[in-house]
């Protein structure tokens, strides 16, 4: 292998950029984590421990949590004072075939949410997925009474209409009521349909017009996400708060570090996404302005992110105040998210931007789910999908290889032109080369177009595998989870930029990429330009770098690229051996020379521009001589 000066410089720059980028990213993450805004409920606490329920912390909207002593000794709740007296916490269970939700008598809000389907278990565990840590998470409704005192729903005791409500043939409904004096009451109503992840709810205040409207009702949600997947770093990198402002596209907070945002507009929904699962609150009318959203990265290895949201509710200042919304508590599966009815809600799944997203949503995803109805082995499904994609792309592959064959046949004549004009005016050499292409009917850019047409598919698969839940927990060969990295060897230490394991499918993919690039570059003419590094060497380095880049990627992605490379190698061998005859291509080129094509409009314009540029250079040379 020959290394010239330019190649060595190019490789050195690549290495420096990679090391520099890694150091800069790590530095930024550390600074962001150190400077990240802490969720209001956790101010002055450790990263993994939430603030006590009555810590006196001041929220961004001016509502502060009072001390427990003040709650018990001061008549702050007016007609609801009796409901604020201490009582034992009890739970009401609301469930169907998909989820089980516990609702607390303290505040009448959700205490826990558990997914019941067999596919949704924690990695290498028999435990079902829990959407948050119940010991370190909390929901609340906060408001001010007519005197300006701050009140919290979690300090009121609610009585449930039933202790267990199961949605089977029809919807299950639970009503929780906190009763006060003078017919005043607060009431939560929850409804769950069969086979649904959507819990509809309403919060209603009756006979409290003088006690609840000193400020808006504010829904507050502190959620500590539990690690569910293989590899917490990868899980955290796809966990964040997603939200949608009214009539806008979905947006999100940083997925790599702590972050905080206060959207200017009203919000339709806020989702606390944890890789493959989401707990979200949705309002058809929209939440009021001045919402506050923040996330932070816990210091421990049991939690993904700490999420916090303050959402002002829309209510009217009358004797009866009512706010309606719904919770989505389920997987990040396209159809399930779509069933929520919320606009842009399916875009919680990051299938990629623009055409990449369309390819994944309407081609790749439906194909995977269709095959999963008939084939249980998802490794085999990946192989079949790869074969289908390569068959669809074969005409493009054929065009690309045919273009390369024409350029190989033409290479001796191009070498003669390069030798003839060596050390002379580059413009004249370029004009002579273009004249040869025009004379022989060969388009030097014909090979670029097929490559560009394939790029959306190639990149779509790169986005699909880390996002699609259908592969979660599915095994193939030695890979125990196609949605996470596979490992054939584990270390007791971490290698920078690589990890603490060796991915078998990544090694196979890198090896097949090396073989394919060798065959591909060997079948293409070597068009070297002064000052440009050796492309064959660069491709070899690229194959080696893929071992580092893909080591922690989903094993399903590496399996797809490995299979695609093997098929491409087979296609290239078959085309070269049985379908492309370079002698017949040479005969056709010689025939074209005898009846050269006329200059096209584009070619004529290019030549005129070159002549004008050359004339300008000649004029400048004359001026310099004078």
N, C-alpha and C positions, 0 to 999 in steps of 0.2 A: 504494500500500500504506500503510495507516494504522497508526502505532505509537502506542498510548496509553502512559501511564505504567507500568501494570502489565506490559505486554508488554516494554517496555525493561528493567524491573527483572528480569523472568524470564529474558530472554536474557542479560543481564549476569551473573546468577548462574550460568547454565549454562556460560558461557564461563569464568568464574572457577573453577568446579568442574572443568571439563575440564583447564584449565592446571594447577590445583593438584594434581589426581590424577596428571597426567603427571609433574610435578616430584617428587611424593612417591614414585611408583613407581620413577623413575630413582634417587632418593636411596636408597630401600630396597634396590634391586638392587646399587647400588655398595657400600653398607654390608655387605650379605649376602655379596657376593663377597669383600670385604676380610676379613670375620670368619669366613668359612666354614671349617669343619674340613677340613684337608687329608688326603687319603688317606694311610694309614700309610706306604705305600711311597714317598710323595713328600714326606714331612716334610723341611723345610729345603731343598727344591728349587724351581726355577722352576715356574710353572704348567704349562708344556708339556713339561717334561723329567722323566721318572720317576727315582727314586732308583736308584743302582747296585744290582746284584743282591745284593751283600754289603756293605751300607752300615752295618750295626750298628744300624739303626733298631729301636726297641722297639715292639712291637705292643701293642694294647689288652689282649690276653689274656695278656700277660706273656712271650710268646715273642719273642725277639730274633734278628735275622739276624746270624750270626757273621761275623767277618772272614775273608777267603779264606786268609790265612796260618795262622790257627788250624785251618781245615779240613784243610790239607795237612800240618801238622806235628803234629797231635794225634790220637791214636787215639780219636776221638769216636764213630765209627760202629760200633765193636765188630766184629761178624761181617761188617758191610758195608763195612769199610775199603777193601777192594780195589775195590769199585764206586765209591768216592768219589775215586779217582785221576783226574787230568786225562785227557780223551779228546776227540777231535774230535766235534762235534755233527753228527748226521745226522737225516734226517726220513723218516717213513713216511707215505705218502699213502693216505687212506681216502676213497672217493668213490662217488657214484651219479649219477643224471641231474640232481640238484638241487644238491648241495653237494660241495665238495672240502675235506677237512680234512687238515692236516699235523700230525703228532705228533712231538715232539722226543725224541731219545734222552736229552737232559738232563732228567731228572725224569719222563719218560714221559707228559707232559701236552700239551694242545693248543697248537700254535704259531700256527696261522692257520686261518681259516675263510672260504671264498669261495663265493658263490652262483653257480651255473652257468647258470641259465635266462636266455634272451635278454631278457626284460623287466626283469631286475634288473641294470642297469648304472648307473654313476654319471652324474649329470646332464651331458649334452653330452660324453660320453666313451665310448670303446669298452671301457673297463676294467669288469670285473665288480665287483659290490659286495663289498668286504672288510669283515667285521664288526668288525675292530679293527686298529689300527696295530701291526704285529708288532714294530717297533723299540722301542715304548714301552708294551708290554703284557706281562703275565706271569701264569702260573698256578704254584701251588706247593702242596705238602702239608708242613706243619710239625708236629713233635712233639718230645718230650723223651725221652731214654733213661733208663735206671734211675739214672744218676748226676746227672740234671737238666740234662745238656747238650742244647742245641737242635740238631735235625737238620732238614735240608730235602731234599725229594725232588729238587729241581733240582740238587743237588750230587752226585747219583748217576747213573751211566751205565746206561741200559737197552738191552737188545738186543731187536730186533723179530723176530717170527716171519716177517715178510715186509716188503718195501719198498713194495709197491703192493697194495692190496686194493680191488677194484671190485665194488660191489653191483649185479648185473644181474638174473639169474633168482632169486637167493636172497640171504640176508644175507651181508655181508662181515665178517670178524672178524680183528682184529689183537691179538696178545698181546705185551706188552713186559715183559721180566724183568730185574731187577737181582739178580745172584747173589752170595752171600757165602759165608763158610766155615760148616762144620758144618750143611750143608743149609739155611741161612737164605736167604730170598729175598723180594723185593718184586715184585709182579706187577700190571700194568695189563691189563685186557681190554676192548677196544672192539668194538662191533658196530653195523653200519649196515644198515638194510633198504633195498630199492629204493624209489625215489620217496618218500623220507622226509627230514625235517629233524632227526630225533631220533637222536642218537648215544648208545647205551646203554653204560655203562662200570661197571667194578668195580675197586676197589683192594684188594689182599690182601697181608697180611704173614704169612709162614710161618716157624716156628722162631725167633721173635724176642720171646717173651713177657717176657724180662728186659730188653729194649732199647727197647720202644716204648710203654710204658704209664705213664710218669711223668706224662703229661698227655694230654688228648684229641688225636686227630688233627685238625688244623685246615686246611681248604681255604682258600687265599688267592688272590684273583683281582683283579689290577689291569688295567683295560681302558681304553684311550684310543680313543674312537670317532672314526672318520674322517667328515668332511663328505661327504655323498653327494648332497644335494639342491640345488635352486635357492634361495638365500637362507638363509644359515647361522643368522640370528637366528630365523627361523620354525622351522628344524629343531631348534635348541636348545630352543625353547619347548615342544617335544613330546618331549624326551629326558630320561630320568631312570631311577632304579632303582625298579622295581616289585617287590613281594614279598607273600607271603601267610603269615600266622601260622596255625597249625593251628586249624581250625574257625572261622576268621574270614573276613571279606571281604578282597579284595585291597587293598593299601595302597601308597603310593608316597612317595618323597622329593620335595622341591620341584622343580618343573620350571623355575622362573624364576631360581634362584640356587644357590649351594653349600648343602649340607645334610648332616646326619648323624643316624642313628637307631640305637639298640640295642634291638631288639624284645625284649620280656620273654618271649614264648612261643617254642616251637619253630617253625621255618619249614618250609613245604612246598616253596617255590621262591623263587628270586631271579632277576629278569630285568633285564638291562641294556638298556633300550629306547632305540633311536636313531630316533626319528620312525617310519619305516616298517619298521624291521628290529629284531630282538632276538637277543641272545645270552643264554641263560638256563641255569641249573642247577636240576634238579628231583630231589627225593627222595621216594619213596613212603613211607618210614618217617619222614621229616622230619629236618631238621638239628637238632642239639642247641641248647640255650639259650645265651645270651651271644654271639649273632651281632653283628657290627659292620658297618654299611653307611654309605657316604659318597659324595658326589659333589662335584665342583667344576667351575667354568667356566674352560676354558683361555684364555690371553691371545691366542692366535693364531687364525687363520681357517681352519686345516686340520682342527681337531678340534672335535667337538660338545661332549662332556663327558668328564671323567675320572671313572671309576667305581672303587670299591674295595669288596670284600666279604670278610669273614672268617667262615667258617661251620664251627663244630665238628661233626665227623662222629660218628655213632653207631657205636661198635665195642665189642666185648666183650674183656675182659682174659683172653685165653687164648693158647694157642700159635699159633693162627691168628686173625688179625683181618681182617675184611672189611667194606668199605663199598660200597654200591651206589647209583648215581644215574644220571641221564641229562642230556645237554645238548640244548637246543633251539637250533638255529642257522639262522634263517630269517626270512621276512617276517612282518609283522603282518597276516596274512590269516586271517580267522575260522576257516575249516575247517582250515587248517594248524595253528593254535594249538590247536584243539579236538582234533586227532589226537594231541597230546602226552599226553592223558589226565589232565592236571593240573587239579584243581578251580580255578575262578575264573581260569584262565590266559587265556581269551578276553577277559577284562576289561582286559587290557593295552591293547586298543583302546578308546579313550574315546568311545563312541557317545552318551554323555549319561546323565543320572540318571533312574532309574525309568521312567516311561512313555515318555520321549524315547528311552531306550536300547532299550526293547522295540519301538518303532516302527521304529527303524533296523535292529535285528537281524533282525526277523521280517517286515518289510514292504519297506523301502527297499533294504536290501542284497540280499536274494534277487531283487528285481525287476531291479536293475542287473546282477547276475551272470547271470540268465536271458537278458536282452536281449543281453548280451555274447557269448553263444553263437551268435547269429544276425546281429548287427550289429557291424562292426569299428570304425565311427566313433563314438567315445565322446561327441563333441559332439552327434551326432544322438541318441544314447541319452539324454542329458540332456534334450533337447527332448521326446522321447517320454515320458520319466518325468514331466516337468512337465505335459504334456498329460493324462496319466493321472490324476495327482494333482488337477489342476484339475477334471477331469470328476467325480471322486469327491466333491470338495468343492462341486460346483455347487449341489446342493440347499441347502446352508448359505448359499452366496452369494445364492441366490434369496430365501431367508428374510430375509437381512440387507437386501437392497435393498427388498423389500416393506415391511419395517418402516420403512425410511427414507422411503418414499413416503407411508406413513400419517402419519408425523410432519410431513412437508412440508404435507400437506393440512390438518393440524390447527394449523399454525403461526399463522395469523391469529388464531384464537381464543385461543391461548396468549399471543400478543402483547397481546390485549385484557385478559386477566387480569393480565399484568404491568403494564400501564398503569393499570388500575383500582386495583391495590394498591400502586402506587409510593409509597414513603415510609411505608407502613403496616406493620402487623405481618407479618413474613415467614411466620409460622405460618399465618395466614389465607390468604395467597396459595398456600402449598403445599397446603392442604386444598382450595382451589378447583381447583387444577390436577389433583390426584388425582381429584376428583369428575368433572372433564371426561374424564379417561382412562377412568374406570369407565363413564361415560354413553355414550361412543362405542365402547367395546370395544377401545381401543388400549392395548397394553402398551408403555410407554416403554423397558422393559429387553429387549424382544424382539431388538433389534439387537446387544445385548451377548453373548447366549448363542452365536450363530453364530461371533462373533469368538473367543470363548474356546475353542470346539470346534476351530477351525483352528490355534490356537497350538501344540499338540504337533507338528503336521506342519511348521509353519514353523520351529520351533526345532530339530526333528529334522534338517532339511536343513542347518541352520547347523552342527550337530555332525558330520554325516555326511561332508561334503566334505573337511574337514581330516584326517579319520581313515581314510578308505577308500583302500587301496592300489591298488584296481582302476583308479583314475584316474591313477596315477603314470606320468609319461612319455607320456601320451596327448595328442596335439595336436588343435587345432581352430581353423580360420581362422588368426589371427595368434598365438594362444596356443600355445606350444611344450610346455607341461606344465599340464594341467588341475588338477593337484594343487598347483600353485604359482601365484604371481601372473603375470599377463600384462603385457606392456609395449609401448606404441606409441611411447614416447619415454623415453630415459634421460638423466639429468643426471650431471654430474661432481661434484655436491655433494648433500648430504642436507638435505631440508626437514624441520624438526622436526614430529613428529606426522603426517607425510605419507610421506616416503621420498625415494628418488633416481630414481623412475620415474613414469610415468603409465600407469595401468591402463585399457585401452580398455573392457573389459567393465564395469568399475566406473562409468565415465562413462555408459555406456548404461543401467546399472541405476539410477543416481541420476536421470538424465533421465526415465526411465520412471516412477520413483517420484514425481517432481514432477508429471508429467502425471496419473498415477492419483490422487494426493492432491487435485489441482485438481478433477478430475471428481467424486471422492468427496465432498469438502467442499462442492462446488457443488450436489450433489444432496441434501445434508442440510440441515435447518433449522439456522440459527445460534442455538444456545441459550447466550446469554452470561449469566454470573453476575457480580455485583459482586465485584471483586477478582481475577477470573480473567483470564489473558492471552488474547490472540486466538489461537484454535486454528489458524486458517488460516496465520497467520504462523509459528507453531510448526512446522507441518508443512513449510513451505517451508524453514525452517532445518534441520529434520531431514533433508530430501532433500540439502541441501548438505553436512551433516556426514557423510553416508554416503560421500562421495568420500574423506574422510580415513580413515574407519574401515575401509573395504573395500579400500583401495588395495593392501595387502600380503596380502590374503586369497586363497585358491585361486580361480583364474579360473573353475573349474567352478561354484563357489558363486555368483559374480556372474552367470554365464551363466544359472544356474537362476532367480535372482530377477528378472533382466531378462525372461526368457521368461515367467515367472509374471505379471509386471506387464503385459506386452503382452496376454496372454490375458485378464487381469482387465479391462483397458481395453476389449477387444472384447466381453466378456460384459456389462459395464456399459452400453456403447452399445447393444447388441442388446436387452437387457432393457428399457431405457428407451424405445427407439424402437418395439419390436414387441410387447412382452409385458405391460408395466405401463401401465394406463390410469388416470390420476389422477382422471378424471371418474367412472369407475365406483367407484373407492375412496371418493370424496366422497359418492356416492349411498349406498353401504353404510354409511358413518359416520352420515349423516343418518337412515337407517333404524334404526340402533342407538340413536339418541337417543330415538326414539319408543318403544322397548321396552328401556330400559336394563337392564343386568345387575344382579342382586342382589350385594350386597357379599360377597366371599369371606371365608373365615375369616382369611386373612392380612391382607387389606385392612381388615377390621373391627378387628383387633388394632392395626394401624398407626394407624388413626383414633382408637381409644381411648387409645393412648399419647400421640398428639398433643394430644388434649383434656386428658388428665391433666397433661401438661407445660404446656399453656396455663393451666390452672387454678392450677398451682403458681406460674407467673410472675405471674398476676393477684394472687394472695395476697401474694407478695413485694412487689409494687408498692404494695398497700394498707398494708403494714407500713411501707414507706419514707415514705409520705405522712403517717402518724401521727407 
